[in-house]
Amino acid sequence: MTIETTYDKYYPNLVRFAYSVYKDQDDAEDIVSRMFARLLEKPNYYILDETKNVWAWLVTRLRMVIAESYKLDRNEGHWRKY
């Protein structure tokens, strides 16, 4: 499965998943686009053809990108997006 095919097939659902975290459509689209950009940066590292459950694999990658976009503000004790 190519990145383009994967993008076309899964992008809308991944955006909905990201929206459930961010509650903002633009932020959701941005984070999913950022995840796909990373896939394009290292095409040999991410081998989608060998992945049995592409949806689960993509959601895991998306969760990682979302987690990286947040930092814990220790002074206030809550997550803050940067």
Secondary structure, DSSP 8 states (H G I E B T S, - for coil): --HHHHHHHHHHHHHHHHHHHHS-HHHHHHHHHHHHHHHHHSTTT--GGG-S-HHHHHHHHHHHHHHHTEEEETTTTEEEE-
